[in-house]
Amino acid sequence: MSEISVVGNAVVGNVRGRAPATPIKSVEVVAPCTDSTVVETTDSVEFSAEARLLEKIQQLPSVRQERIDALKSAIATNTYLTNDKLELALDRLIDETRE
């Protein structure tokens, strides 16, 4: 015969405890520093180029929808481009090419 005893289909009593379990209280203990040398460290954070760009975008002034609607209307009715505006745009273009 084998030295290992046979485990049968024994009936086990109620698995639940007779009294409700009491919750465990966790306590955090901080040990005092015994080392006489104190090392000071500083944290640093680096923002990606995308994050910096998003920050700049968020600081832009809000869109003036009434101004956009007025410009769209002027373009649609062909009253946006006037000779004065074209002349001003050409002058600015010439100034930019000189620099």
C-alpha positions as CSV (number, residue, x, y, z in Angstrom):
1,M,0.0,0.0,0.0
2,S,0.9,3.6,-0.4
3,E,2.0,5.7,2.4
4,I,-0.3,8.5,1.3
5,S,-3.7,8.3,3.0
6,V,-6.8,8.4,0.9
7,V,-8.8,11.6,0.8
8,G,-12.4,10.8,0.5
9,N,-15.6,12.8,0.0
10,A,-15.8,13.9,3.6
11,V,-18.4,16.4,4.5
12,V,-17.0,19.7,5.6
13,G,-19.1,21.9,7.9
14,N,-20.1,25.5,7.3
15,V,-17.2,27.2,5.6
16,R,-18.3,30.6,6.8
17,G,-17.1,31.7,10.2
18,R,-19.5,31.8,13.1
19,A,-18.9,35.5,13.7
20,P,-18.6,38.2,11.1
21,A,-15.0,39.0,10.3
22,T,-13.7,42.3,11.7
23,P,-12.1,44.6,9.3
24,I,-8.4,45.0,9.5
25,K,-7.2,48.5,10.4
26,S,-4.1,49.6,8.5
27,V,-1.7,51.7,10.3
28,E,1.2,53.5,8.6
29,V,4.4,53.8,10.6
30,V,7.1,56.1,9.6
31,A,10.5,55.4,10.9
32,P,12.6,58.3,11.9
33,C,15.6,59.1,9.7
34,T,18.7,57.7,11.4
35,D,21.1,58.9,8.6
36,S,22.7,62.2,9.5
37,T,23.2,63.2,5.9
38,V,20.2,64.7,4.2
39,V,20.0,64.7,0.4
40,E,17.8,67.3,-1.1
41,T,16.4,66.6,-4.5
42,T,14.5,68.7,-6.9
43,D,11.9,67.6,-9.3
44,S,11.7,68.9,-12.8
45,V,9.1,68.7,-15.6
46,E,9.7,69.1,-19.3
47,F,6.7,69.9,-21.6
48,S,6.7,68.7,-25.1
49,A,6.6,71.0,-28.0
50,E,3.0,69.9,-28.6
51,A,2.0,70.8,-25.0
52,R,3.6,74.2,-25.3
53,L,1.7,74.8,-28.6
54,L,-1.6,73.8,-27.0
55,E,-1.0,76.2,-24.1
56,K,-0.4,79.0,-26.6
57,I,-3.6,78.1,-28.5
58,Q,-5.6,78.1,-25.2
59,Q,-4.3,81.7,-24.5
60,L,-5.5,83.0,-27.8
61,P,-8.4,85.4,-27.7
62,S,-11.8,83.9,-28.3
63,V,-13.2,83.9,-31.9
64,R,-15.4,86.8,-32.7
65,Q,-18.1,85.0,-34.6
66,E,-19.9,88.2,-35.7
67,R,-16.7,89.4,-37.4
68,I,-16.3,86.0,-39.2
69,D,-20.0,86.1,-40.3
70,A,-19.6,89.6,-41.6
71,L,-16.5,88.6,-43.6
72,K,-18.2,85.6,-45.1
73,S,-21.2,87.7,-46.1
74,A,-18.9,90.3,-47.8
75,I,-17.0,87.6,-49.7
76,A,-20.3,85.9,-50.7
77,T,-21.7,89.2,-52.0
78,N,-18.4,90.1,-53.7
79,T,-18.0,93.3,-51.7
80,Y,-14.9,92.2,-49.6
81,L,-12.2,92.9,-52.1
82,T,-12.0,96.6,-52.9
83,N,-9.3,98.4,-54.7
84,D,-8.1,100.0,-51.4
85,K,-7.7,96.5,-49.8
86,L,-5.9,95.1,-52.9
87,E,-3.5,98.1,-53.0
88,L,-2.7,97.7,-49.3
89,A,-2.1,94.0,-49.7
90,L,0.3,94.7,-52.7
91,D,2.2,97.3,-50.7
92,R,2.6,94.9,-47.8
93,L,3.8,92.2,-50.2
94,I,6.4,94.5,-51.7
95,D,7.6,95.6,-48.3
96,E,8.0,91.9,-47.2
97,T,10.1,91.1,-50.3
98,R,12.4,94.0,-49.7
99,E,13.4,92.7,-46.2
